[in-house]
Amino acid sequence: MLLCKVTGTVVATRKQEAFRPAKLLVVHRVDAEGNLEGEQDMLALDPRYGAGVGDYVLVAKEGAVVAQLMETDGVSANVIIIGVVDDWTYEV
């Protein structure tokens, strides 16, 4: 599980049928203080949580989790949003 920030959206007028119920969002991993980490953006499916740009989200990077949440084995994706984070704390 990764803590990420939604940094963008993707609009696709045509997409695989299995992707239709989900939004496509650009996410970027963040550290414990909320700062962007590294240079890699990821494209993530949001099947039901309604995340938007600026939200912090929990992301799973595993095809089996995608298949379970999308309720199909026919989805060729490996990054999915599994929750929207309201707040977090951590200790050093």
Gaussian input, Z-matrix of N, CA and C with variables (Angstrom, degrees):
# hf/3-21g

backbone

0 1
 N
 C     1     B1
 C     2     B2     1     A1
 N     3     B3     2     A2     1     D1
 C     4     B4     3     A3     2     D2
 C     5     B5     4     A4     3     D3
 N     6     B6     5     A5     4     D4
 C     7     B7     6     A6     5     D5
 C     8     B8     7     A7     6     D6
 N     9     B9     8     A8     7     D7
 C    10    B10     9     A9     8     D8
 C    11    B11    10    A10     9     D9
 N    12    B12    11    A11    10    D10
 C    13    B13    12    A12    11    D11
 C    14    B14    13    A13    12    D12
 N    15    B15    14    A14    13    D13
 C    16    B16    15    A15    14    D14
 C    17    B17    16    A16    15    D15
 N    18    B18    17    A17    16    D16
 C    19    B19    18    A18    17    D17
 C    20    B20    19    A19    18    D18
 N    21    B21    20    A20    19    D19
 C    22    B22    21    A21    20    D20
 C    23    B23    22    A22    21    D21
 N    24    B24    23    A23    22    D22
 C    25    B25    24    A24    23    D23
 C    26    B26    25    A25    24    D24
 N    27    B27    26    A26    25    D25
 C    28    B28    27    A27    26    D26
 C    29    B29    28    A28    27    D27
 N    30    B30    29    A29    28    D28
 C    31    B31    30    A30    29    D29
 C    32    B32    31    A31    30    D30
 N    33    B33    32    A32    31    D31
 C    34    B34    33    A33    32    D32
 C    35    B35    34    A34    33    D33
 N    36    B36    35    A35    34    D34
 C    37    B37    36    A36    35    D35
 C    38    B38    37    A37    36    D36
 N    39    B39    38    A38    37    D37
 C    40    B40    39    A39    38    D38
 C    41    B41    40    A40    39    D39
 N    42    B42    41    A41    40    D40
 C    43    B43    42    A42    41    D41
 C    44    B44    43    A43    42    D42
 N    45    B45    44    A44    43    D43
 C    46    B46    45    A45    44    D44
 C    47    B47    46    A46    45    D45
 N    48    B48    47    A47    46    D46
 C    49    B49    48    A48    47    D47
 C    50    B50    49    A49    48    D48
 N    51    B51    50    A50    49    D49
 C    52    B52    51    A51    50    D50
 C    53    B53    52    A52    51    D51
 N    54    B54    53    A53    52    D52
 C    55    B55    54    A54    53    D53
 C    56    B56    55    A55    54    D54
 N    57    B57    56    A56    55    D55
 C    58    B58    57    A57    56    D56
 C    59    B59    58    A58    57    D57
 N    60    B60    59    A59    58    D58
 C    61    B61    60    A60    59    D59
 C    62    B62    61    A61    60    D60
 N    63    B63    62    A62    61    D61
 C    64    B64    63    A63    62    D62
 C    65    B65    64    A64    63    D63
 N    66    B66    65    A65    64    D64
 C    67    B67    66    A66    65    D65
 C    68    B68    67    A67    66    D66
 N    69    B69    68    A68    67    D67
 C    70    B70    69    A69    68    D68
 C    71    B71    70    A70    69    D69
 N    72    B72    71    A71    70    D70
 C    73    B73    72    A72    71    D71
 C    74    B74    73    A73    72    D72
 N    75    B75    74    A74    73    D73
 C    76    B76    75    A75    74    D74
 C    77    B77    76    A76    75    D75
 N    78    B78    77    A77    76    D76
 C    79    B79    78    A78    77    D77
 C    80    B80    79    A79    78    D78
 N    81    B81    80    A80    79    D79
 C    82    B82    81    A81    80    D80
 C    83    B83    82    A82    81    D81
 N    84    B84    83    A83    82    D82
 C    85    B85    84    A84    83    D83
 C    86    B86    85    A85    84    D84
 N    87    B87    86    A86    85    D85
 C    88    B88    87    A87    86    D86
 C    89    B89    88    A88    87    D87
 N    90    B90    89    A89    88    D88
 C    91    B91    90    A90    89    D89
 C    92    B92    91    A91    90    D90
 N    93    B93    92    A92    91    D91
 C    94    B94    93    A93    92    D92
 C    95    B95    94    A94    93    D93
 N    96    B96    95    A95    94    D94
 C    97    B97    96    A96    95    D95
 C    98    B98    97    A97    96    D96
 N    99    B99    98    A98    97    D97
 C   100   B100    99    A99    98    D98
 C   101   B101   100   A100    99    D99
 N   102   B102   101   A101   100   D100
 C   103   B103   102   A102   101   D101
 C   104   B104   103   A103   102   D102
 N   105   B105   104   A104   103   D103
 C   106   B106   105   A105   104   D104
 C   107   B107   106   A106   105   D105
 N   108   B108   107   A107   106   D106
 C   109   B109   108   A108   107   D107
 C   110   B110   109   A109   108   D108
 N   111   B111   110   A110   109   D109
 C   112   B112   111   A111   110   D110
 C   113   B113   112   A112   111   D111
 N   114   B114   113   A113   112   D112
 C   115   B115   114   A114   113   D113
 C   116   B116   115   A115   114   D114
 N   117   B117   116   A116   115   D115
 C   118   B118   117   A117   116   D116
 C   119   B119   118   A118   117   D117
 N   120   B120   119   A119   118   D118
 C   121   B121   120   A120   119   D119
 C   122   B122   121   A121   120   D120
 N   123   B123   122   A122   121   D121
 C   124   B124   123   A123   122   D122
 C   125   B125   124   A124   123   D123
 N   126   B126   125   A125   124   D124
 C   127   B127   126   A126   125   D125
 C   128   B128   127   A127   126   D126
 N   129   B129   128   A128   127   D127
 C   130   B130   129   A129   128   D128
 C   131   B131   130   A130   129   D129
 N   132   B132   131   A131   130   D130
 C   133   B133   132   A132   131   D131
 C   134   B134   133   A133   132   D132
 N   135   B135   134   A134   133   D133
 C   136   B136   135   A135   134   D134
 C   137   B137   136   A136   135   D135
 N   138   B138   137   A137   136   D136
 C   139   B139   138   A138   137   D137
 C   140   B140   139   A139   138   D138
 N   141   B141   140   A140   139   D139
 C   142   B142   141   A141   140   D140
 C   143   B143   142   A142   141   D141
 N   144   B144   143   A143   142   D142
 C   145   B145   144   A144   143   D143
 C   146   B146   145   A145   144   D144
 N   147   B147   146   A146   145   D145
 C   148   B148   147   A147   146   D146
 C   149   B149   148   A148   147   D147
 N   150   B150   149   A149   148   D148
 C   151   B151   150   A150   149   D149
 C   152   B152   151   A151   150   D150
 N   153   B153   152   A152   151   D151
 C   154   B154   153   A153   152   D152
 C   155   B155   154   A154   153   D153
 N   156   B156   155   A155   154   D154
 C   157   B157   156   A156   155   D155
 C   158   B158   157   A157   156   D156
 N   159   B159   158   A158   157   D157
 C   160   B160   159   A159   158   D158
 C   161   B161   160   A160   159   D159
 N   162   B162   161   A161   160   D160
 C   163   B163   162   A162   161   D161
 C   164   B164   163   A163   162   D162
 N   165   B165   164   A164   163   D163
 C   166   B166   165   A165   164   D164
 C   167   B167   166   A166   165   D165
 N   168   B168   167   A167   166   D166
 C   169   B169   168   A168   167   D167
 C   170   B170   169   A169   168   D168
 N   171   B171   170   A170   169   D169
 C   172   B172   171   A171   170   D170
 C   173   B173   172   A172   171   D171
 N   174   B174   173   A173   172   D172
 C   175   B175   174   A174   173   D173
 C   176   B176   175   A175   174   D174
 N   177   B177   176   A176   175   D175
 C   178   B178   177   A177   176   D176
 C   179   B179   178   A178   177   D177
 N   180   B180   179   A179   178   D178
 C   181   B181   180   A180   179   D179
 C   182   B182   181   A181   180   D180
 N   183   B183   182   A182   181   D181
 C   184   B184   183   A183   182   D182
 C   185   B185   184   A184   183   D183
 N   186   B186   185   A185   184   D184
 C   187   B187   186   A186   185   D185
 C   188   B188   187   A187   186   D186
 N   189   B189   188   A188   187   D187
 C   190   B190   189   A189   188   D188
 C   191   B191   190   A190   189   D189
 N   192   B192   191   A191   190   D190
 C   193   B193   192   A192   191   D191
 C   194   B194   193   A193   192   D192
 N   195   B195   194   A194   193   D193
 C   196   B196   195   A195   194   D194
 C   197   B197   196   A196   195   D195
 N   198   B198   197   A197   196   D196
 C   199   B199   198   A198   197   D197
 C   200   B200   199   A199   198   D198
 N   201   B201   200   A200   199   D199
 C   202   B202   201   A201   200   D200
 C   203   B203   202   A202   201   D201
 N   204   B204   203   A203   202   D202
 C   205   B205   204   A204   203   D203
 C   206   B206   205   A205   204   D204
 N   207   B207   206   A206   205   D205
 C   208   B208   207   A207   206   D206
 C   209   B209   208   A208   207   D207
 N   210   B210   209   A209   208   D208
 C   211   B211   210   A210   209   D209
 C   212   B212   211   A211   210   D210
 N   213   B213   212   A212   211   D211
 C   214   B214   213   A213   212   D212
 C   215   B215   214   A214   213   D213
 N   216   B216   215   A215   214   D214
 C   217   B217   216   A216   215   D215
 C   218   B218   217   A217   216   D216
 N   219   B219   218   A218   217   D217
 C   220   B220   219   A219   218   D218
 C   221   B221   220   A220   219   D219
 N   222   B222   221   A221   220   D220
 C   223   B223   222   A222   221   D221
 C   224   B224   223   A223   222   D222
 N   225   B225   224   A224   223   D223
 C   226   B226   225   A225   224   D224
 C   227   B227   226   A226   225   D225
 N   228   B228   227   A227   226   D226
 C   229   B229   228   A228   227   D227
 C   230   B230   229   A229   228   D228
 N   231   B231   230   A230   229   D229
 C   232   B232   231   A231   230   D230
 C   233   B233   232   A232   231   D231
 N   234   B234   233   A233   232   D232
 C   235   B235   234   A234   233   D233
 C   236   B236   235   A235   234   D234
 N   237   B237   236   A236   235   D235
 C   238   B238   237   A237   236   D236
 C   239   B239   238   A238   237   D237
 N   240   B240   239   A239   238   D238
 C   241   B241   240   A240   239   D239
 C   242   B242   241   A241   240   D240
 N   243   B243   242   A242   241   D241
 C   244   B244   243   A243   242   D242
 C   245   B245   244   A244   243   D243
 N   246   B246   245   A245   244   D244
 C   247   B247   246   A246   245   D245
 C   248   B248   247   A247   246   D246
 N   249   B249   248   A248   247   D247
 C   250   B250   249   A249   248   D248
 C   251   B251   250   A250   249   D249
 N   252   B252   251   A251   250   D250
 C   253   B253   252   A252   251   D251
 C   254   B254   253   A253   252   D252
 N   255   B255   254   A254   253   D253
 C   256   B256   255   A255   254   D254
 C   257   B257   256   A256   255   D255
 N   258   B258   257   A257   256   D256
 C   259   B259   258   A258   257   D257
 C   260   B260   259   A259   258   D258
 N   261   B261   260   A260   259   D259
 C   262   B262   261   A261   260   D260
 C   263   B263   262   A262   261   D261
 N   264   B264   263   A263   262   D262
 C   265   B265   264   A264   263   D263
 C   266   B266   265   A265   264   D264
 N   267   B267   266   A266   265   D265
 C   268   B268   267   A267   266   D266
 C   269   B269   268   A268   267   D267
 N   270   B270   269   A269   268   D268
 C   271   B271   270   A270   269   D269
 C   272   B272   271   A271   270   D270
 N   273   B273   272   A272   271   D271
 C   274   B274   273   A273   272   D272
 C   275   B275   274   A274   273   D273

   B1=1.4360
   B2=1.5203
   B3=1.3231
   B4=1.4629
   B5=1.5228
   B6=1.3271
   B7=1.4582
   B8=1.5204
   B9=1.3320
   B10=1.4634
   B11=1.5212
   B12=1.3213
   B13=1.4556
   B14=1.5186
   B15=1.3265
   B16=1.4586
   B17=1.5292
   B18=1.3367
   B19=1.4636
   B20=1.5132
   B21=1.3168
   B22=1.4566
   B23=1.5160
   B24=1.3210
   B25=1.4554
   B26=1.5179
   B27=1.3064
   B28=1.4534
   B29=1.5264
   B30=1.3295
   B31=1.4512
   B32=1.5199
   B33=1.3185
   B34=1.4547
   B35=1.5282
   B36=1.3180
   B37=1.4614
   B38=1.5171
   B39=1.3134
   B40=1.4642
   B41=1.5195
   B42=1.3247
   B43=1.4548
   B44=1.5197
   B45=1.3145
   B46=1.4506
   B47=1.5251
   B48=1.3144
   B49=1.4640
   B50=1.5364
   B51=1.3208
   B52=1.4667
   B53=1.5272
   B54=1.3406
   B55=1.4618
   B56=1.5291
   B57=1.3117
   B58=1.4702
   B59=1.5311
   B60=1.3370
   B61=1.4679
   B62=1.5349
   B63=1.3197
   B64=1.4659
   B65=1.5205
   B66=1.3451
   B67=1.4619
   B68=1.5178
   B69=1.3268
   B70=1.4583
   B71=1.5195
   B72=1.3301
   B73=1.4585
   B74=1.5218
   B75=1.3214
   B76=1.4648
   B77=1.5245
   B78=1.3334
   B79=1.4617
   B80=1.5219
   B81=1.3258
   B82=1.4646
   B83=1.5225
   B84=1.3129
   B85=1.4676
   B86=1.5262
   B87=1.3392
   B88=1.4650
   B89=1.5245
   B90=1.3402
   B91=1.4610
   B92=1.5254
   B93=1.3160
   B94=1.4675
   B95=1.5281
   B96=1.3282
   B97=1.4610
   B98=1.5271
   B99=1.3231
   B100=1.4625
   B101=1.5114
   B102=1.3508
   B103=1.4664
   B104=1.5262
   B105=1.3312
   B106=1.4533
   B107=1.5151
   B108=1.3349
   B109=1.4562
   B110=1.5177
   B111=1.3271
   B112=1.4588
   B113=1.5114
   B114=1.3279
   B115=1.4668
   B116=1.5203
   B117=1.3306
   B118=1.4452
   B119=1.5215
   B120=1.3379
   B121=1.4578
   B122=1.5183
   B123=1.3198
   B124=1.4603
   B125=1.5174
   B126=1.3086
   B127=1.4526
   B128=1.5212
   B129=1.3323
   B130=1.4603
   B131=1.5192
   B132=1.3066
   B133=1.4579
   B134=1.5138
   B135=1.3228
   B136=1.4592
   B137=1.5264
   B138=1.3383
   B139=1.4554
   B140=1.5226
   B141=1.3396
   B142=1.4629
   B143=1.5195
   B144=1.2936
   B145=1.4625
   B146=1.5285
   B147=1.3007
   B148=1.4616
   B149=1.5133
   B150=1.3184
   B151=1.4709
   B152=1.5247
   B153=1.3251
   B154=1.4545
   B155=1.5153
   B156=1.3141
   B157=1.4622
   B158=1.5270
   B159=1.3326
   B160=1.4585
   B161=1.5180
   B162=1.3296
   B163=1.4674
   B164=1.5249
   B165=1.3228
   B166=1.4566
   B167=1.5263
   B168=1.3103
   B169=1.4560
   B170=1.5222
   B171=1.3263
   B172=1.4571
   B173=1.5159
   B174=1.3298
   B175=1.4577
   B176=1.5187
   B177=1.3294
   B178=1.4600
   B179=1.5174
   B180=1.3233
   B181=1.4686
   B182=1.5205
   B183=1.3036
   B184=1.4548
   B185=1.5238
   B186=1.3103
   B187=1.4578
   B188=1.5156
   B189=1.3422
   B190=1.4599
   B191=1.5307
   B192=1.3273
   B193=1.4643
   B194=1.5212
   B195=1.3269
   B196=1.4663
   B197=1.5196
   B198=1.3262
   B199=1.4657
   B200=1.5263
   B201=1.3411
   B202=1.4661
   B203=1.5202
   B204=1.3261
   B205=1.4588
   B206=1.5197
   B207=1.3248
   B208=1.4617
   B209=1.5267
   B210=1.3279
   B211=1.4618
   B212=1.5214
   B213=1.3369
   B214=1.4611
   B215=1.5155
   B216=1.3116
   B217=1.4598
   B218=1.5194
   B219=1.3274
   B220=1.4538
   B221=1.5171
   B222=1.3257
   B223=1.4606
   B224=1.5192
   B225=1.3173
   B226=1.4705
   B227=1.5232
   B228=1.3266
   B229=1.4620
   B230=1.5218
   B231=1.3251
   B232=1.4647
   B233=1.5171
   B234=1.3327
   B235=1.4627
   B236=1.5246
   B237=1.3387
   B238=1.4589
   B239=1.5278
   B240=1.3070
   B241=1.4624
   B242=1.5231
   B243=1.3455
   B244=1.4573
   B245=1.5285
   B246=1.3316
   B247=1.4559
   B248=1.5135
   B249=1.3222
   B250=1.4644
   B251=1.5231
   B252=1.3306
   B253=1.4664
   B254=1.5298
   B255=1.3154
   B256=1.4615
   B257=1.5172
   B258=1.3432
   B259=1.4617
   B260=1.5270
   B261=1.3300
   B262=1.4712
   B263=1.5142
   B264=1.3250
   B265=1.4549
   B266=1.5192
   B267=1.3110
   B268=1.4564
   B269=1.5161
   B270=1.3241
   B271=1.4550
   B272=1.4983
   B273=1.3117
   B274=1.4722
   B275=1.5009
   A1=108.56
   A2=115.79
   A3=121.63
   A4=110.18
   A5=116.19
   A6=121.71
   A7=106.67
   A8=116.48
   A9=121.08
   A10=110.54
   A11=114.80
   A12=121.80
   A13=108.05
   A14=116.79
   A15=120.83
   A16=107.46
   A17=115.81
   A18=121.03
   A19=113.21
   A20=117.62
   A21=119.35
   A22=112.17
   A23=114.99
   A24=122.09
   A25=109.45
   A26=115.57
   A27=121.51
   A28=106.91
   A29=116.05
   A30=121.05
   A31=107.76
   A32=116.10
   A33=121.18
   A34=108.66
   A35=116.78
   A36=119.41
   A37=111.44
   A38=116.11
   A39=121.18
   A40=108.09
   A41=115.78
   A42=119.24
   A43=109.45
   A44=115.15
   A45=121.55
   A46=109.04
   A47=116.87
   A48=122.70
   A49=112.47
   A50=117.36
   A51=120.77
   A52=112.63
   A53=117.98
   A54=122.00
   A55=112.96
   A56=118.97
   A57=121.86
   A58=114.70
   A59=119.79
   A60=118.05
   A61=114.14
   A62=119.08
   A63=121.44
   A64=112.18
   A65=114.71
   A66=120.87
   A67=107.99
   A68=116.77
   A69=122.02
   A70=107.76
   A71=116.55
   A72=121.84
   A73=110.75
   A74=115.82
   A75=121.77
   A76=106.69
   A77=116.43
   A78=121.34
   A79=109.60
   A80=115.08
   A81=121.42
   A82=107.74
   A83=116.52
   A84=121.55
   A85=110.60
   A86=116.20
   A87=121.39
   A88=109.20
   A89=114.98
   A90=119.92
   A91=109.60
   A92=116.87
   A93=121.92
   A94=113.15
   A95=117.31
   A96=120.86
   A97=112.58
   A98=117.01
   A99=121.08
   A100=114.57
   A101=117.76
   A102=121.38
   A103=110.39
   A104=116.43
   A105=120.34
   A106=110.17
   A107=116.19
   A108=123.05
   A109=109.43
   A110=116.88
   A111=120.02
   A112=113.01
   A113=114.97
   A114=120.00
   A115=112.87
   A116=118.03
   A117=120.95
   A118=113.03
   A119=115.72
   A120=121.66
   A121=107.75
   A122=116.62
   A123=121.62
   A124=108.49
   A125=116.72
   A126=122.64
   A127=107.08
   A128=116.86
   A129=121.14
   A130=110.91
   A131=115.42
   A132=121.98
   A133=109.16
   A134=117.07
   A135=122.57
   A136=106.65
   A137=117.21
   A138=120.00
   A139=115.46
   A140=117.97
   A141=117.33
   A142=115.47
   A143=119.66
   A144=120.22
   A145=114.70
   A146=118.37
   A147=121.04
   A148=114.12
   A149=118.19
   A150=121.00
   A151=109.74
   A152=114.87
   A153=120.74
   A154=110.98
   A155=115.73
   A156=121.78
   A157=109.64
   A158=115.48
   A159=121.96
   A160=113.53
   A161=117.55
   A162=120.52
   A163=110.67
   A164=115.25
   A165=121.63
   A166=107.03
   A167=116.05
   A168=120.92
   A169=111.04
   A170=115.69
   A171=121.67
   A172=106.93
   A173=115.34
   A174=121.56
   A175=109.22
   A176=116.07
   A177=122.08
   A178=107.79
   A179=116.33
   A180=121.78
   A181=109.06
   A182=116.01
   A183=120.28
   A184=109.06
   A185=116.11
   A186=121.78
   A187=113.93
   A188=117.89
   A189=120.72
   A190=111.16
   A191=117.33
   A192=120.85
   A193=109.66
   A194=117.13
   A195=121.34
   A196=109.58
   A197=117.36
   A198=121.40
   A199=111.58
   A200=117.23
   A201=120.27
   A202=111.34
   A203=118.07
   A204=120.55
   A205=112.80
   A206=116.87
   A207=120.50
   A208=110.47
   A209=116.15
   A210=123.32
   A211=113.08
   A212=115.57
   A213=121.00
   A214=109.61
   A215=116.20
   A216=121.09
   A217=111.49
   A218=118.17
   A219=121.95
   A220=115.21
   A221=118.78
   A222=121.25
   A223=109.15
   A224=115.70
   A225=119.96
   A226=109.82
   A227=115.73
   A228=122.18
   A229=107.91
   A230=116.67
   A231=118.43
   A232=113.76
   A233=119.22
   A234=121.53
   A235=107.75
   A236=115.96
   A237=119.92
   A238=110.19
   A239=115.66
   A240=121.70
   A241=107.83
   A242=115.64
   A243=119.86
   A244=112.48
   A245=116.87
   A246=119.96
   A247=112.07
   A248=116.19
   A249=122.81
   A250=106.77
   A251=116.65
   A252=122.53
   A253=109.50
   A254=116.25
   A255=120.90
   A256=111.21
   A257=116.53
   A258=121.27
   A259=107.55
   A260=116.51
   A261=120.56
   A262=109.86
   A263=115.18
   A264=122.46
   A265=107.71
   A266=115.58
   A267=119.60
   A268=108.61
   A269=115.72
   A270=121.84
   A271=109.68
   A272=116.62
   A273=121.99
   A274=110.25
   D1=138.30
   D2=-179.40
   D3=-124.53
   D4=146.45
   D5=172.08
   D6=-93.23
   D7=124.35
   D8=-176.54
   D9=-134.96
   D10=164.79
   D11=174.02
   D12=-116.63
   D13=136.18
   D14=176.69
   D15=-76.94
   D16=120.67
   D17=-176.60
   D18=-111.68
   D19=-6.79
   D20=-179.53
   D21=-173.64
   D22=173.57
   D23=178.10
   D24=-124.82
   D25=159.45
   D26=176.00
   D27=-125.75
   D28=127.70
   D29=176.88
   D30=-108.19
   D31=124.91
   D32=179.98
   D33=-127.62
   D34=117.65
   D35=179.01
   D36=-74.25
   D37=-23.20
   D38=175.65
   D39=-128.69
   D40=129.47
   D41=175.51
   D42=-152.64
   D43=161.05
   D44=179.78
   D45=-52.79
   D46=139.49
   D47=-177.24
   D48=-52.29
   D49=-39.40
   D50=-178.87
   D51=-64.27
   D52=-22.85
   D53=179.88
   D54=-85.15
   D55=-13.32
   D56=-173.41
   D57=-53.39
   D58=-39.73
   D59=-178.46
   D60=-73.47
   D61=-6.68
   D62=-173.16
   D63=-114.34
   D64=148.13
   D65=170.03
   D66=-82.49
   D67=151.72
   D68=174.13
   D69=-106.61
   D70=122.45
   D71=-177.16
   D72=-127.84
   D73=147.96
   D74=173.82
   D75=-92.29
   D76=126.15
   D77=179.53
   D78=-124.79
   D79=155.26
   D80=179.79
   D81=-136.32
   D82=132.95
   D83=-179.59
   D84=-62.42
   D85=143.53
   D86=177.71
   D87=-126.30
   D88=159.75
   D89=176.00
   D90=-87.32
   D91=-175.35
   D92=-175.97
   D93=-64.24
   D94=-19.45
   D95=178.67
   D96=-95.83
   D97=-0.48
   D98=178.52
   D99=91.17
   D100=7.44
   D101=178.77
   D102=-84.50
   D103=139.45
   D104=178.64
   D105=-59.21
   D106=138.46
   D107=-177.58
   D108=-116.00
   D109=130.87
   D110=177.25
   D111=71.66
   D112=-169.33
   D113=-176.26
   D114=-117.59
   D115=0.97
   D116=-171.93
   D117=-94.91
   D118=120.12
   D119=169.18
   D120=-86.59
   D121=156.11
   D122=176.41
   D123=-130.19
   D124=148.01
   D125=173.86
   D126=-94.96
   D127=123.12
   D128=-175.53
   D129=-124.28
   D130=146.57
   D131=173.55
   D132=-86.68
   D133=138.08
   D134=172.92
   D135=-117.72
   D136=96.19
   D137=-172.48
   D138=-75.61
   D139=-23.31
   D140=-174.80
   D141=-163.81
   D142=5.45
   D143=-170.97
   D144=-97.61
   D145=-13.96
   D146=176.83
   D147=69.60
   D148=30.08
   D149=178.77
   D150=-66.70
   D151=153.23
   D152=178.68
   D153=-141.23
   D154=174.81
   D155=-178.36
   D156=-56.32
   D157=131.02
   D158=-179.49
   D159=98.14
   D160=-17.69
   D161=178.97
   D162=-75.13
   D163=148.64
   D164=170.40
   D165=-95.64
   D166=137.01
   D167=-174.76
   D168=-136.04
   D169=156.44
   D170=170.18
   D171=-95.26
   D172=132.68
   D173=-175.26
   D174=-124.14
   D175=138.41
   D176=171.74
   D177=-107.43
   D178=135.92
   D179=178.14
   D180=-112.97
   D181=71.55
   D182=-179.61
   D183=-156.01
   D184=128.31
   D185=-177.52
   D186=-58.11
   D187=-35.97
   D188=-179.01
   D189=-64.70
   D190=-37.11
   D191=178.11
   D192=-67.28
   D193=-41.37
   D194=177.43
   D195=-58.55
   D196=-47.57
   D197=-179.09
   D198=-60.34
   D199=-39.90
   D200=-179.63
   D201=-68.08
   D202=-46.43
   D203=-176.91
   D204=-73.39
   D205=-30.81
   D206=177.99
   D207=-86.79
   D208=-5.39
   D209=177.74
   D210=56.73
   D211=39.66
   D212=176.96
   D213=-160.39
   D214=152.55
   D215=175.22
   D216=-92.06
   D217=-6.30
   D218=-174.08
   D219=-88.64
   D220=13.61
   D221=-178.39
   D222=-97.96
   D223=118.06
   D224=-179.30
   D225=-94.46
   D226=71.37
   D227=179.30
   D228=-144.53
   D229=157.99
   D230=179.73
   D231=-133.74
   D232=9.78
   D233=177.18
   D234=-128.07
   D235=125.53
   D236=-178.15
   D237=-142.56
   D238=143.17
   D239=176.90
   D240=-80.88
   D241=128.51
   D242=-179.08
   D243=-113.58
   D244=1.31
   D245=176.49
   D246=176.32
   D247=152.80
   D248=174.89
   D249=-101.34
   D250=130.22
   D251=-176.06
   D252=-89.94
   D253=125.03
   D254=176.85
   D255=-82.73
   D256=-40.93
   D257=-176.62
   D258=-166.26
   D259=159.73
   D260=174.14
   D261=-153.67
   D262=156.31
   D263=174.47
   D264=-133.73
   D265=158.86
   D266=176.16
   D267=-152.71
   D268=157.38
   D269=177.26
   D270=-116.09
   D271=142.86
   D272=178.80
   D273=-86.76

